[in-house]
């Protein structure tokens, strides 16, 4: 029998006996994100969505490339030190990550969890490090508003109207450098989500799609770890926006959990919805990634929060599934970060 089975708690959670350390993070965002309330926390704010390229897709790959360059620099390491990169994005066949990472010549694991990808890539990276398979691993994700709209909804040139339930896909990339030892916050638990499908088919209401999955993962994290909302200083979801955040609170109260006093959502924090016309808030792989790598880790470093549960959420849809009349399944992964 595998000796590591005692690390698996309950149905969905892994406990790390030797928690991986976050020794550096980096974040790069687009101009709209740079006009929001978290602007001072980002390493780089680009001036326009094309970022000097001739397509939005190439610009997104460049975001990943620069985020990786920056996190390696901030970790005071070299490319040769990094054993794996775990990354994903929203584009077909993970093309943003593929082209952004191709020049690094580092073993690459591409993952797809829609907007939950930051927590998924961070979970896999932590398992690799804690398992003794590598001493340094980077987790990275990205998204781009223009690319995501073109792929999942309609090209911007068509001038489609956005309902108030919709969220604005964040243009940005976040990278997190994990090490087997060193100074920094540690990843102590990961709770892997399962597919939760409430038969919602509205692609312009991602908050409603993902909220049940977020609540399910939070509840199972509490059950598996024998913790509750009182343990954490902050519980933050990735990109539910106002609609999804309200639903999570409502669902959790039905299970006798009240996280309202310590609950935030990256999609709400990154924009000023009324002033920036982002409706319900922010979304996309980059939303949780840059907020976590920028704002959250900066405040953890200052001592504002010591115990954080990061829950990134994803809507597992595609152009094909929508055209076939399928529902939109949701998923959420949780990462416990303790300083």
VONU-992335 format. One record per residue (C-alpha): x, y, z. Coordinates in steps of 0.05 Angstrom, whole numbers, padded with zeros to 5 digits, always signed. Example, Ala and Ser with C-alpha at 12.3 -4.5 7.8 and 13.67 -1.06 7.14 Angstrom:
<pazas>
+00246-00090+00156
+00273-00021+00143
</pazas>
This chain:
<pazas>
+00000+00000+00000
+00025+00070-00017
+00051+00106+00044
+00026+00172+00016
-00047+00152+00023
-00048+00185+00092
-00038+00251+00056
-00106+00243+00022
-00162+00268+00067
-00235+00253+00056
-00258+00253-00016
-00221+00311-00048
-00164+00339-00007
-00089+00330-00002
-00049+00351+00059
+00025+00368+00048
+00072+00344+00103
+00128+00386+00073
+00090+00446+00045
+00118+00478-00017
+00140+00550-00009
+00119+00608-00053
+00185+00646-00062
+00162+00695-00116
+00102+00718-00156
+00093+00763-00217
+00034+00796-00251
+00025+00833-00316
-00042+00864-00336
-00076+00904-00391
-00095+00977-00391
-00165+00968-00362
-00138+00928-00304
-00085+00981-00295
-00141+01032-00285
-00174+00991-00231
-00166+00994-00155
-00109+00942-00153
-00064+00978-00202
-00007+00990-00153
+00000+00915-00138
+00017+00893-00209
+00089+00888-00234
+00073+00912-00304
+00014+00948-00338
+00015+00946-00414
-00008+01007-00453
-00054+00972-00503
-00085+00904-00513
-00041+00887-00573
+00023+00895-00532
+00063+00911-00595
+00038+00849-00632
-00007+00844-00693
-00059+00797-00661
-00091+00792-00593
-00071+00719-00588
+00003+00736-00598
-00005+00790-00546
-00031+00739-00495
+00028+00693-00508
+00074+00752-00496
+00039+00765-00429
+00056+00695-00407
+00128+00701-00431
+00139+00766-00393
+00105+00740-00330
+00152+00681-00330
+00213+00724-00342
+00193+00768-00284
+00178+00713-00234
+00245+00679-00248
+00280+00746-00238
+00243+00760-00173
+00259+00690-00147
+00333+00705-00161
+00338+00641-00202
+00355+00624-00274
+00316+00587-00328
+00360+00527-00316
+00337+00522-00244
+00264+00511-00264
+00245+00438-00272
+00173+00446-00296
+00124+00499-00318
+00050+00483-00306
+00006+00531-00346
-00060+00539-00382
-00105+00590-00414
-00173+00597-00448
-00152+00591-00521
-00161+00529-00564
-00108+00476-00551
-00075+00522-00498
-00043+00561-00554
-00028+00623-00511
+00013+00581-00462
+00045+00538-00517
+00073+00597-00556
+00089+00638-00494
+00131+00582-00464
+00163+00551-00526
+00228+00591-00522
+00241+00572-00449
+00260+00500-00465
+00232+00477-00398
+00188+00415-00389
+00116+00439-00396
+00051+00411-00369
-00009+00444-00402
-00074+00444-00361
-00144+00467-00374
-00194+00484-00321
-00225+00546-00354
-00222+00602-00303
-00202+00554-00248
-00135+00542-00282
-00093+00582-00233
-00114+00538-00175
-00107+00475-00217
-00037+00492-00242
-00016+00513-00171
-00043+00448-00143
-00005+00405-00193
+00059+00446-00184
+00053+00438-00108
+00043+00362-00114
+00105+00357-00158
+00148+00396-00109
+00123+00363-00045
+00128+00295-00077
+00203+00306-00086
+00200+00305-00162
+00228+00375-00171
+00256+00430-00127
+00231+00489-00169
+00166+00492-00208
+00127+00552-00237
+00051+00555-00242
+00025+00605-00292
-00040+00624-00327
-00067+00678-00372
-00128+00706-00407
-00143+00763-00455
-00210+00799-00461
-00208+00805-00537
-00187+00733-00548
-00239+00704-00501
-00296+00745-00531
-00278+00723-00601
-00273+00650-00582
-00331+00641-00535
-00381+00695-00553
-00373+00740-00614
-00318+00783-00643
-00315+00853-00614
-00326+00883-00683
-00398+00858-00682
-00414+00904-00624
-00455+00854-00584
-00491+00878-00522
-00471+00851-00454
-00524+00838-00401
-00513+00861-00329
-00499+00789-00308
-00438+00786-00353
-00366+00792-00329
-00306+00823-00363
-00250+00775-00380
-00185+00801-00349
-00126+00815-00395
-00066+00791-00356
-00020+00736-00334
+00003+00714-00265
+00061+00668-00247
+00078+00635-00181
+00147+00605-00166
+00145+00545-00119
+00205+00516-00082
+00216+00458-00035
+00245+00505+00017
+00257+00579+00029
+00223+00641+00055
+00150+00655+00039
+00078+00631+00047
+00067+00556+00043
+00015+00514+00007
-00012+00467+00061
-00073+00435+00028
-00105+00430-00040
-00177+00409-00051
-00191+00386-00122
-00260+00402-00147
-00310+00358-00183
-00358+00376-00239
-00421+00410-00213
-00476+00421-00264
-00540+00458-00248
-00563+00456-00322
-00550+00529-00334
-00541+00547-00408
-00530+00622-00405
-00459+00637-00428
-00468+00710-00406
-00479+00690-00333
-00415+00655-00312
-00425+00673-00239
-00488+00631-00235
-00454+00574-00271
-00393+00571-00225
-00422+00590-00157
-00450+00520-00141
-00381+00489-00156
-00346+00540-00112
-00393+00526-00054
-00386+00451-00063
-00310+00455-00061
-00309+00501+00000
-00357+00454+00037
-00316+00393+00020
-00252+00428+00040
-00282+00443+00108
-00306+00371+00116
-00241+00339+00093
-00195+00383+00135
-00242+00388+00195
-00236+00463+00190
-00290+00515+00182
-00295+00588+00161
-00267+00611+00228
-00199+00581+00212
-00184+00628+00154
-00169+00702+00153
-00192+00706+00080
-00232+00662+00033
-00227+00689-00038
-00258+00661-00102
-00228+00672-00170
-00279+00705-00214
-00351+00697-00194
-00367+00771-00196
-00425+00800-00158
-00478+00751-00182
-00435+00690-00165
-00411+00717-00099
-00482+00729-00074
-00501+00658-00095
-00442+00626-00059
-00461+00661+00006
-00533+00638-00002
-00514+00566-00016
-00464+00562+00041
-00515+00589+00091
-00560+00530+00073
-00504+00486+00099
-00495+00529+00162
-00431+00563+00139
-00427+00639+00142
-00364+00665+00108
-00391+00735+00094
-00344+00770+00142
-00281+00744+00108
-00302+00730+00037
-00277+00767-00025
-00279+00753-00099
-00221+00771-00147
-00271+00791-00201
-00301+00843-00155
-00235+00869-00128
-00200+00880-00194
-00248+00930-00225
-00294+00987-00206
-00355+00961-00242
-00396+01025-00247
-00338+01069-00267
-00306+01018-00314
-00370+00987-00343
-00351+00916-00325
-00421+00898-00301
-00418+00839-00252
-00341+00842-00247
-00280+00806-00275
-00268+00735-00299
-00219+00694-00339
-00157+00653-00321
-00119+00717-00311
-00168+00746-00261
-00151+00700-00202
-00079+00694-00225
-00060+00768-00225
-00102+00784-00163
-00069+00726-00125
+00001+00740-00151
-00006+00815-00140
-00054+00838-00087
-00063+00776-00044
+00010+00758-00037
+00030+00830-00025
-00018+00835+00033
+00002+00766+00060
+00074+00792+00060
+00052+00853+00100
+00019+00808+00152
-00053+00829+00136
-00073+00756+00125
-00038+00693+00150
-00087+00639+00129
-00119+00645+00060
-00163+00597+00022
-00159+00612-00053
-00216+00581-00093
-00212+00590-00168
-00274+00574-00209
-00284+00551-00280
-00342+00545-00330
-00327+00484-00372
-00359+00504-00438
-00336+00506-00510
-00363+00533-00575
-00383+00463-00595
-00420+00446-00530
-00460+00511-00533
-00479+00499-00605
-00503+00429-00586
-00549+00458-00533
-00508+00429-00475
-00509+00458-00405
-00448+00492-00376
-00415+00450-00321
-00375+00486-00267
-00314+00467-00228
-00273+00498-00171
-00206+00481-00140
-00182+00506-00072
-00111+00520-00048
-00096+00534+00025
-00039+00585+00033
-00011+00597+00102
+00044+00644+00125
</pazas>
